[in-house]
């Protein structure tokens, strides 16, 4: 074997070793990661009318987690049903948008530990006296957002007529216009919407449909990023930052875990 061939082999070996070393570096440290959210789910995520910045509980939370974990974030607004596909194609690194952890989604993406205990509820027009629980929705026209657990819950109701909308804001508008009898959606969003509804044309139904855990999603194979998110989330819960953010957006302390 000639000295030239030996030199080439040695260089290739050193190159491979170098690549292996690079693989051990922290890939997210100091980087800006793309975070997707559907900015129509106030108070979790929405756009400030004056500044046009994306704000809300989810936005503050992921920024705090990212700061603790050592990376930056860039917020991107997508329709809810586009978040998981964007993670799968690599167009997003992280998705946080009032997203329930469930079995179907967990087959497609990786979820963090729960960061919020939520649940599904019902919104009706203020003058409605017929709908007091999910059982009363049989045979009714119900609005939901595409790809949501509200849509899944609606499909389990007997004889229900479902109308799916790109955003939950559109579903609420259809309710006010009289096009549907009710909206099924996450309880905190429902409560915030009816509280901010200056026309007072809507109200929430007292009886919840279920209880759900919300999670931060990443690509299924990105276990390293998921570990960083879980660690950062645990740390902001411990140092009090999580409680500050919770009180800011919900006006009360988080429930004791």
N, C-alpha and C positions, 0 to 999 in steps of 0.2 A: 504493500500500500504506500503510495507516494506521500511526501510531507504535505503537499497541497491538499490532498484528499483528507488527511488527518486534520489539517487546520480548518477545513470546511466543516467537518463533523464536530469539531470542538466548538466552533462558533455557533452551530445549530443547537448544540447541547446547552451552551450558555444562554442562548436566546429563549429556549424552552424553560430553563430554570428561572429566567427573568420574568417570563409570563406567569409562572406559578407563583412567584413572589408577589406580583401585582394582584393576583387573585385573592391574596390574603389581606389586602388593604381594605379599609372601611369604605365601601362604595358610596355611602350616603353622606359621609362626613364633609361638611362645608358646601354640599351641593344644594341646588334649588330643585325641588321635586314638584311635579305637576299634580295638583289636587283638584279633583272634580267634585262639584256640588250642583244641585238643582236649586238655584236661588229664588225659589218660589215657596219655600217652606218656612216662613217666619213662625217662631223666632229662631229656628235652627240656622237658616241661611236665607238672606234676601239682599236686595240692593238698596243702598241708601239713596233716597230721592235727590238729595242735594249734591253729595260728593260722588255718587255713582260707584262707591266702593262696595265690595261685598262684606256684609256684616252678619252677626248672629252668633248663637251659642256654638254651633259646629265650627264656625270660622275661627272664633277666639280659641276654641279647644284645640284644633289641629295646629294652630300657630304656637300655642303653649307647649304642646307635645313635641313639635318640631324643634323648638328652641331648646327644650330639655334634652332632646336626642341628638342635637348638633347638626341639624340641617335646616334649610330655608324652604318656604313653600310659595308656589304661584297658584292662585285660585282661578279655576276655569269653570264657567257656567255651562252646564249641559242639561238637557232633559233627563229626567230620572231614569227612564228606560235605556238611556245610552251610556250610563255610568259603568256598568259591569262589562259590556262589550268593549268599552274604551280601555279598561284595565286589561282585558284579555289580549287586546292587540298591541298593548304597550304605549298607547297614546296618553294614558294617565298612569301615575305611580300610586296614587292614593285616591280613594273615594270616601267622602263623608257627607251624608245628606239624609239624616233622619232615617237611616237604613236599618231595617230589622234583620237580625241574624236568624236565618231559617235554613232548613235542610237543603232546599233546592239551591239557594244562593251559595251555601257552603260547599257545594260540589264544584262551583265555578270559580270562586275566589276564596282568599284567606281572610278571616275576620279576627280583629283584635278582641280582647276582653270587653265585656259590656261597659259602655260609658254612660248609659242612661236607661232607666227603666220606663218604658212607654207602654202603649196599648192602643187598640183601635176604638174609636167612638163614632158617634153619629151627629151630624149637623142637619137641622131642618129649618124651615122658615118660622119666624117668631110666632105666627098665628096658628101653627100646626098643633093640634091636640090629639091626633091619632097615633103618632109614632112615639112610643115610650121605651122601646127596646128593639133588639135586632129581630125578634119574632114578628114585630109589626111591619117589617119591610117586605114580607111576602106579597108578591103581586104589584109592588111599587116600582117606580123608576128611580134608580140609584146611580149617582155619579161617583166616579173614582178616577185616580190618575193611572196612566198606563204603567204596568210593571210593578205596581205597589202591592203590599200585603192587603190593602183595602180592597183591591180588585180581586184577590184570591178569596177573601172572606165573602165578598158579594156573590161569587159564583156558587157558594155553598148554601145560599138562601133559596128556598123554594119559590119558583115562579117569578123571581126577581128579573127586572128588565134593566140591564147594565148599560151605562154610557161611559165610555172611557175618554179621558182628555189628556192632552200632552202635559199640562200642568195642573196642579191642584187649584191654583187661582182661577183657571177657566171653569173647573168643576163648581167652585163656589159661586161664580158669576151665573152659571146656568141654573143653580138652585134659586138665586135671587130673582132670576128672570121667570121662574115658574116652569122651566123645562124639565126639571126632575123633582122628586119628592124629598130626597135626602142625599147627603154626601157621607161616604164612609172614608175616614182618614185617621191619622194619628191624633190622639187626644190633645197633646200639648199644642199642636198646630191648630186644631179646632178651637181650643180655648182662646188662643192668641187672636185668631181671626175674628171670632165673635166679639171679643173685647174691643178690638180695633174697628169694628164695623160701626161707623158713625150713624148709619141709617137705622141701626137696631132692627134690621129685617131678618136676622138669623139668630139661632140659639143652639146650644148643645143639648143632647139628650143625656140625662143623668146616668143611665145604666151603661157601663162600658161593655164592649164586645169581648175583649180579651186583654192579656198582659203580654208585652213583648220587650226584648232587649235590643238596644241599638248598638251597632258596631262599626268600626273603621275598617274599610276593605282595601286589600292589596291584591296583586296578581297571585294566583294559586301557588306558584313555586317561589315566590319572593319571601322566604321564611326569615331571612336576615332582616329585612325592613320591618316585617311584622314583629319580630322580637324587639327591635328598637322602639316601635310604637307602643307596645305593651309596657316596656320598661319606662318610657317617658310618661305614659298615662298613669302608671302606678306612682311615679315620683311626684307628679303634680297633685295627685290625690293626697299624698302624704304631706307635701309642703304647704298646702292650703290654697294653691293657685286654682285648683279645680273648684273649690267652694266659692271663691270670689267670682269666677265666671258664671257659675250656676246661679248665684244670688243676683248677679247683674241682669240676667235674662229671664229668670223665673220668679224673682222677688221673694225667694225663700231658700233655706238651706237644703242641700241634697239629703235624701233619706239615708239613714245609717245602714251600711252594708252588713 
